[in-house]
Amino acid sequence: MDTRLTNLYVAAIYKVILCIFGIIGNMLFIHLIYRRKQLQSKTSIFQCIQCFFHIFCSIGTVQNGVIDIGDTYIRSECFNQITYYVFFQAAQGLLMLHIVLDIWFFVKFPIVYRNISKTKSIIFSGIPILIFSIFTTLYGFFTTNDDTIYSCSPPFAFGPKAGVLYKYLFIVLALIIIIIYCIIIRSFKTRNISTTSQISFKKTITRLQLTVLIFFLSWFVSQVLGLIILEISNYPKWLGMLLVHNVFFVCLSYSNTFYVTLLKSKEYRDQFCSLWCLRKSTSSGIAIVNSQSMSQKYISPEIKLQKRNDTW
């Protein structure tokens, strides 16, 4: 077995592992939000929808390049096989932007935000996401051709120029997401808060910074590397072997939501352990539920902001 083939087998192994962990984690996150009403904020519901999209994206990463290692593909045939993957990847890409805009809107206009129902918010965000996903899929369908390609994945299934444009689009979206996250973090740092709320706000800022770091090291890096692969037609063998592992960052971006949320949020860990009888639920979750049902005048804006966004 030559070095190139060994490299492809290594990529295939961790693709399968991350796919399994991703599907399990995404399903556990959806189940947790469904079973625990106190966790059902607008942001967490959007994250559930994103987890649903990520399940199909994870399946798309292992559909090719696992049992057919080293094979070549006809671009149009490849696109027909992964049409669903193209659709859900486009959907989750735009949904990422909506989630961070949802957080920003809550931080900037908390009163208006609370007056918008979850149903209206989901419908309002769902329509542009659906239109964008359908348009992207149709765009790929009409630009594909019968050329031979070495990897059957969304950017390669598009025509050459369309694939590059596709990557640039997602890089721009990713940059906008990072910028908005930075604006949110800055708004927290410059906010005048009481001494008793400082610890909670520091934890929120830390969680936001961790979210940005993970987003950058998974989705953003994968899109930049994907663009390099498409733009550079000839590169050394060693560089080609390294670029194969761009799929690691792609798979990581589809599989981290549940695990990162549990890492960041004590409330989510407690609720998850309580749901699966791993240990008794702490009183923090109950306190949050009770506080949200109380009159708003008894709770400071800083505390309400911290409790609302424990998923950040």
C-alpha positions as CSV (number, residue, x, y, z in Angstrom):
1,M,0.0,0.0,0.0
2,D,1.5,3.3,-1.0
3,T,1.7,6.4,1.1
4,R,-1.2,8.2,-0.7
5,L,-3.6,5.3,-0.2
6,T,-2.6,5.0,3.5
7,N,-3.3,8.7,3.9
8,L,-6.8,8.2,2.4
9,Y,-7.5,5.3,4.7
10,V,-6.6,7.4,7.8
11,A,-9.0,10.1,6.6
12,A,-11.7,7.5,6.0
13,I,-11.3,6.1,9.6
14,Y,-11.7,9.4,11.4
15,K,-14.5,10.4,9.0
16,V,-16.5,7.4,10.2
17,I,-15.6,8.0,13.9
18,L,-16.6,11.7,13.7
19,C,-19.8,10.8,11.8
20,I,-20.9,8.4,14.5
21,F,-20.1,10.8,17.3
22,G,-21.7,13.6,15.4
23,I,-25.0,11.8,14.8
24,I,-25.2,10.6,18.4
25,G,-24.4,14.0,19.7
26,N,-26.8,15.9,17.5
27,M,-29.6,13.5,18.4
28,L,-28.8,13.8,22.1
29,F,-29.0,17.6,21.8
30,I,-32.3,17.5,20.1
31,H,-33.7,15.0,22.6
32,L,-32.4,17.1,25.5
33,I,-34.1,20.3,24.3
34,Y,-37.3,18.5,23.5
35,R,-37.5,16.9,27.0
36,R,-36.4,20.0,29.0
37,K,-38.8,22.9,28.4
38,Q,-36.6,25.3,30.5
39,L,-33.9,24.9,27.9
40,Q,-36.2,25.8,25.0
41,S,-35.1,29.3,24.1
42,K,-35.2,30.5,20.6
43,T,-31.5,30.1,20.2
44,S,-31.6,26.5,21.4
45,I,-34.5,25.7,19.1
46,F,-32.4,27.0,16.2
47,Q,-29.5,24.9,17.4
48,C,-31.8,21.9,17.3
49,I,-32.7,22.6,13.7
50,Q,-29.0,23.0,12.9
51,C,-28.3,19.7,14.6
52,F,-30.9,18.1,12.3
53,F,-29.1,19.6,9.3
54,H,-25.8,18.4,10.6
55,I,-27.0,14.8,10.9
56,F,-27.5,14.7,7.1
57,C,-24.2,16.6,6.5
58,S,-22.4,14.0,8.6
59,I,-23.9,11.2,6.5
60,G,-22.8,13.1,3.4
61,T,-19.2,13.1,4.5
62,V,-19.0,9.3,4.6
63,Q,-21.1,8.5,1.6
64,N,-18.1,8.7,-0.6
65,G,-14.4,8.2,0.1
66,V,-14.8,5.4,2.7
67,I,-15.6,2.2,0.9
68,D,-14.5,3.5,-2.5
69,I,-11.2,4.9,-1.4
70,G,-9.0,6.0,-4.4
71,D,-11.8,5.9,-6.9
72,T,-12.6,8.7,-9.3
73,Y,-16.1,10.1,-10.0
74,I,-18.0,11.7,-12.8
75,R,-19.0,15.2,-11.6
76,S,-22.6,15.1,-12.6
77,E,-23.1,11.6,-11.2
78,C,-21.5,12.7,-7.9
79,F,-23.8,15.7,-7.7
80,N,-26.9,13.5,-8.1
81,Q,-25.6,11.3,-5.2
82,I,-25.0,14.1,-2.8
83,T,-27.8,16.6,-3.7
84,Y,-29.2,16.3,-0.2
85,Y,-25.8,17.0,1.2
86,V,-25.5,20.2,-0.9
87,F,-28.9,21.3,0.3
88,F,-28.3,20.7,4.0
89,Q,-24.8,22.2,3.9
90,A,-26.2,25.4,2.4
91,A,-29.0,25.4,5.0
92,Q,-26.7,25.0,8.0
93,G,-24.3,27.6,6.7
94,L,-26.9,30.3,6.6
95,L,-28.5,29.1,9.8
96,M,-25.2,29.6,11.6
97,L,-25.5,33.3,10.6
98,H,-29.1,33.5,11.8
99,I,-28.2,32.0,15.2
100,V,-25.5,34.6,15.9
101,L,-27.8,37.3,14.7
102,D,-30.5,36.0,17.0
103,I,-28.0,36.3,19.9
104,W,-27.0,39.8,18.9
105,F,-30.6,40.9,18.6
106,F,-31.4,39.6,22.1
107,V,-28.4,41.5,23.5
108,K,-29.1,44.7,21.6
109,F,-32.9,44.7,21.8
110,P,-34.0,42.4,24.7
111,I,-37.5,43.8,25.2
112,V,-38.4,43.6,21.5
113,Y,-36.8,40.2,21.3
114,R,-39.0,38.8,24.1
115,N,-42.1,40.1,22.4
116,I,-41.5,38.0,19.2
117,S,-42.9,34.5,19.5
118,K,-40.9,31.4,18.8
119,T,-43.2,30.4,16.0
120,K,-42.9,33.7,14.2
121,S,-39.1,33.7,14.6
122,I,-38.8,30.2,13.2
123,I,-41.0,31.0,10.2
124,F,-39.3,34.3,9.6
125,S,-35.8,32.7,9.6
126,G,-36.9,29.5,7.9
127,I,-38.1,31.1,4.6
128,P,-34.8,32.7,3.6
129,I,-32.9,29.6,4.6
130,L,-35.1,27.4,2.5
131,I,-34.9,29.7,-0.5
132,F,-31.1,30.0,-0.2
133,S,-30.7,26.2,0.1
134,I,-32.9,25.5,-2.9
135,F,-31.2,28.2,-5.0
136,T,-27.7,26.8,-4.1
137,T,-28.7,23.3,-5.0
138,L,-30.2,24.3,-8.3
139,Y,-27.2,26.4,-9.0
140,G,-25.0,23.4,-8.5
141,F,-27.2,21.2,-10.6
142,F,-27.1,23.6,-13.6
143,T,-23.3,24.1,-13.4
144,T,-22.2,20.5,-13.0
145,N,-20.6,18.6,-16.0
146,D,-19.2,15.2,-16.9
147,D,-15.6,15.9,-16.0
148,T,-13.7,13.4,-13.8
149,I,-13.1,14.5,-10.2
150,Y,-11.1,12.8,-7.4
151,S,-13.4,13.8,-4.5
152,C,-17.2,13.7,-4.3
153,S,-18.1,16.6,-2.1
154,P,-20.2,19.7,-2.5
155,P,-17.6,22.1,-3.9
156,F,-16.1,19.5,-6.4
157,A,-19.6,18.5,-7.5
158,F,-20.2,22.0,-8.8
159,G,-18.6,23.2,-12.0
160,P,-15.0,24.6,-11.5
161,K,-15.9,28.3,-11.4
162,A,-19.2,27.6,-9.5
163,G,-17.3,25.6,-6.9
164,V,-14.9,28.5,-6.2
165,L,-17.8,30.9,-6.0
166,Y,-19.5,28.5,-3.6
167,K,-16.5,28.5,-1.3
168,Y,-16.1,32.3,-1.4
169,L,-19.7,32.7,-0.4
170,F,-19.3,30.5,2.7
171,I,-16.1,32.2,3.7
172,V,-17.8,35.6,3.5
173,L,-20.7,34.2,5.7
174,A,-18.2,32.8,8.2
175,L,-16.3,36.1,8.4
176,I,-19.6,37.9,9.1
177,I,-20.4,35.4,11.8
178,I,-17.0,36.0,13.5
179,I,-17.4,39.8,13.3
180,I,-20.8,39.6,14.9
181,Y,-19.5,37.4,17.6
182,C,-16.7,39.9,18.3
183,I,-19.3,42.7,18.5
184,I,-21.3,40.7,21.0
185,I,-18.3,40.0,23.1
186,R,-17.3,43.6,23.1
187,S,-20.8,44.7,24.1
188,F,-20.5,42.4,27.1
189,K,-17.1,43.8,28.1
190,T,-18.2,47.4,27.8
191,R,-21.5,46.9,29.6
192,N,-21.9,48.5,33.1
193,I,-22.9,45.7,35.4
194,S,-23.2,45.3,39.1
195,T,-20.5,43.6,41.2
196,T,-22.7,40.6,41.9
197,S,-23.1,40.0,38.2
198,Q,-19.5,40.3,37.2
199,I,-18.6,36.6,37.7
200,S,-21.6,35.5,35.6
201,F,-20.7,37.9,32.8
202,K,-17.1,36.8,32.8
203,K,-18.4,33.2,32.3
204,T,-20.6,34.3,29.5
205,I,-17.7,36.1,27.8
206,T,-15.5,33.1,28.2
207,R,-18.2,30.8,26.6
208,L,-18.6,33.2,23.7
209,Q,-14.8,33.3,23.1
210,L,-14.7,29.5,23.2
211,T,-17.6,29.4,20.7
212,V,-15.7,31.8,18.3
213,L,-12.5,29.7,18.7
214,I,-14.2,26.4,17.9
215,F,-16.1,28.0,15.0
216,F,-12.8,29.4,13.6
217,L,-10.9,26.1,14.0
218,S,-13.6,24.0,12.4
219,W,-15.9,25.6,9.9
220,F,-13.9,28.7,8.9
221,V,-10.6,26.7,8.5
222,S,-12.4,24.0,6.5
223,Q,-13.8,26.6,4.1
224,V,-10.4,28.4,3.6
225,L,-8.6,25.1,3.0
226,G,-11.4,24.0,0.6
227,L,-10.9,27.2,-1.4
228,I,-7.1,26.6,-1.6
229,I,-7.7,23.1,-2.9
230,L,-10.1,24.5,-5.6
231,E,-7.9,27.4,-6.6
232,I,-4.5,25.6,-6.8
233,S,-4.6,23.1,-9.6
234,N,-1.0,21.8,-9.2
235,Y,0.7,21.4,-5.8
236,P,3.4,19.0,-4.4
237,K,2.5,15.5,-3.3
238,W,3.1,16.3,0.4
239,L,0.8,19.3,0.2
240,G,-1.9,17.2,-1.5
241,M,-1.7,14.6,1.3
242,L,-2.1,17.4,3.9
243,L,-5.1,19.0,2.1
244,V,-6.9,15.7,2.1
245,H,-7.4,16.2,5.9
246,N,-9.4,19.3,5.3
247,V,-12.3,16.9,5.7
248,F,-11.4,16.6,9.4
249,F,-12.4,20.2,10.0
250,V,-15.5,19.8,8.0
251,C,-16.6,16.7,10.0
252,L,-15.7,18.5,13.3
253,S,-17.9,21.4,12.5
254,Y,-20.9,19.0,12.0
255,S,-20.3,17.0,15.2
256,N,-19.3,19.5,18.0
257,T,-22.6,21.2,19.0
258,F,-23.7,18.8,21.8
259,Y,-20.2,18.2,23.3
260,V,-19.2,21.9,23.2
261,T,-22.5,22.9,24.8
262,L,-22.1,20.5,27.7
263,L,-18.5,21.7,28.1
264,K,-19.6,25.3,28.3
265,S,-22.8,25.1,30.3
266,K,-23.2,23.7,33.8
267,E,-27.0,23.9,33.4
268,Y,-27.0,21.7,30.3
269,R,-24.7,19.2,32.0
270,D,-27.0,19.0,35.0
271,Q,-30.1,18.7,32.9
272,F,-28.5,16.0,30.7
273,C,-27.4,14.0,33.8
274,S,-30.8,14.4,35.3
275,L,-32.5,13.3,32.1
276,W,-30.4,10.1,31.8
277,C,-30.4,9.4,35.6
278,L,-26.7,9.9,35.9
279,R,-27.1,12.0,39.0
280,K,-29.7,14.2,40.6
281,S,-30.4,17.5,39.0
282,T,-29.1,20.6,40.9
283,S,-31.3,23.4,41.9
284,S,-29.8,25.7,39.3
285,G,-32.1,24.5,36.6
286,I,-35.2,24.9,38.8
287,A,-34.1,28.4,39.8
288,I,-33.8,29.4,36.2
289,V,-37.3,28.2,35.4
290,N,-38.8,29.9,38.4
291,S,-37.0,33.1,37.7
292,Q,-38.3,33.3,34.2
293,S,-41.9,32.9,35.4
294,M,-41.5,35.7,38.0
295,S,-42.3,39.3,37.4
296,Q,-39.4,40.9,35.4
297,K,-39.0,43.7,37.9
298,Y,-37.5,41.3,40.5
299,I,-34.6,40.3,38.4
300,S,-31.8,42.6,37.1
301,P,-31.3,42.9,33.3
302,E,-27.8,41.5,33.8
303,I,-29.0,38.3,35.5
304,K,-31.8,37.8,32.9
305,L,-29.3,38.2,30.1
306,Q,-26.9,35.7,31.7
307,K,-29.6,33.0,32.3
308,R,-31.2,33.4,28.9
309,N,-28.0,32.6,27.0
310,D,-26.4,29.7,28.8
311,T,-25.9,27.9,25.4
312,W,-23.5,30.6,24.1
